[in-house]
Amino acid sequence: MSVGLWVVVGIIVLLIIIVIGVYNGLVAGRQEVRNAWSQIDIQLKRRHDLIPNLVNAVKDSMHVEQAQLTAVMQARNQAVAAPNPAASMQAENALTGTLRQLFAVVESYPQLRSQQNVSSLMEELSSTENRISFARQHYNDAVQAQNIRVASFPGVLLASTFGFTSETMYQVPEAERAATEAVPEVRLS
Amino acid sequence: MADVSAALYNTDFRRAIARNQRNTVILFVVLLLIGAIVGYVVGWAIAILGLIWNLPPDQVSQLSAGAVLAALWGAALVSGAGLIWGLITLTSGAEILASFAGARDANPNDPHERQLIDVIAEMAIAAGLAPPRAMVIDTPALNAFASGSSPKRAMITATTGILHACTREELQAVIGHEMGHVAEYDVRYTTVVAAMAGVVVLLAHFLGNVFYWSTGWGGGWGYGGYGYGYGGLRPREREGGASGARIALTLVVVVLLVVVMIAAPLASRLVQMAISRQREYLADVSSAKLTRNPIGLIHALQRLEAGDTNIARPNSPVSALCIAAPKGAWLSGMFSTHPPIPDRIARLRNLGGVATSEPEAPLPPPPSLDRPEAPIVAQPEHGPWDTAAAAPTEPPPAQGPWDQETPPSPTPPRKGPWG
């Protein structure tokens, strides 16, 4: 065989290797996005499970307004029962708000905080709140990496052929962003 | 706070990470080259010395071809030995690093250690990794380090000192730094690099011995220079029979050996430490990327600078993976595993777009998780989450973890996934 033929064969083999690499990268990226998404759900579930414990732990205290506890439980139940993702997102955001208020109340009562089960539940729940936001952050990081892969060379050549599309970011709604920056209101009664 | 998060949108973590990795690759190649040069010189010297004292003087000039071959062998051997040595120490050494330092598993019933476990889990989620094992060392020194040769087997160890001294926000930043070491495979990396530098140092010692045993040059040397014979005479005792060319060549070889013996270990140590410092900057960037809060790390570094960070021998393998270098290195700067803390803070400020005019206010006293009965006045003007476990008597930290939700990513998001 002539040298020219070998060169052609070599180039074809090289191209195939590149295509395989790029394709696998796209698949891995998509999988990462899926995993990151389910991690958010895991952490939300964890929050749903923890809230009743905290409510039970503080409900006998004279200091905590029962209405506040009812609000938290209601928001929690709505979030659990949300029929679709859009409703779920809204309910979770509402839950974040009411939960933050409850936290502020518990914070302001040293007698409550000094109870060991309350303080460890508080730590667990606040860690869960952080985990939820970090899970969302990681989801967005994964989406961003995948979108760069899909949109940039050489991924862009293969993405449409194999049905890889750009993913959508998780966006904190303006309402919740405002709520995040707002000072939680504490009613001392 | 609003301008910080706005600046974070402009922050290019990817570029910072790419730059650090490029620097590391360059340094790694330099280290390999040093090893190859040492091997080359050793092989060359051995071949020349071995042959010139065995050959009649008129053939000495014909040595060059054999010497080059031997030198190439030497170069390949040293580079290969460095890599293999690195892999061996990796499989045996890295896993027990933590236990060397006297670490134990974190106790979930202790409030501070509970917080460590939680913060590690949070940072693992942010990095998309399985949570590393949380370990604790009982010492008042302030430090933390990562170990374990892969993210799956990783451990993050913190001292009780740092757990008590830092706010949750600062601890988060410190753990973010360690998670950066884990995610970037720095344990693996620093182990291999240290082993390669170690091989060069070892070879230099060997050269020293070769130099001393100028005795043995008479015995039959192979090209690669394994196995050397004793029993020859010292050169000066044979001088009578040696030609001028022999003496001259021997002198050249000896001078070269001395130069390599002194310069190579020094150079390879310098490169090793330079790599380590690059990885530190990279881990700082990773921390800022994971927490979206460079200020937390800045505060933590300020605390570390003021405190005692001595948990290990300076420049030991543990040292390269700590959040801050154990102090007391007799030669700081060039030989340090860590960049100076002010430099790291400056880079973080730059990265976070934090105004350099940020007042250098004294840091708030660390929170106490041990005094639940302390007299407490409600201070609800800061976010509840960041002080969930902290005594409310302390001033509010600069920023709570909630802010991390605000800038979800460096690029502006488009539309919600549920929309």
Interface residues (C-beta under 8 A of the other chain):
Chain A: E32 N35 A36 W37 Q39 Q43 N84 P85 A86 S88 M89 R100 F103 A104 E107 S108 P110 R113 S114 S119 S120 M122 E123 E124 L125 S126 S127 E129 N130 R131 S133 F134 A135 R136 Q137 H138 N140 D141 A142 V143 Q144 E167 T168 M169 Y170 Q171 V172 P173 R177 T180 E181 V183 P184 V186 L188
Chain B: P111 R114 Q115 D118 V119 A121 E122 M123 I125 A126 A127 G128 L290 R292 P372 E373 A374 P375 I376 A378 P380 E381 G383 P384 W385 T387 A388 A389 P392 P401 W402 D403 Q404 E405 T406 P408 S409 P410 T411 P413 R414 K415 G416 P417 W418 G419
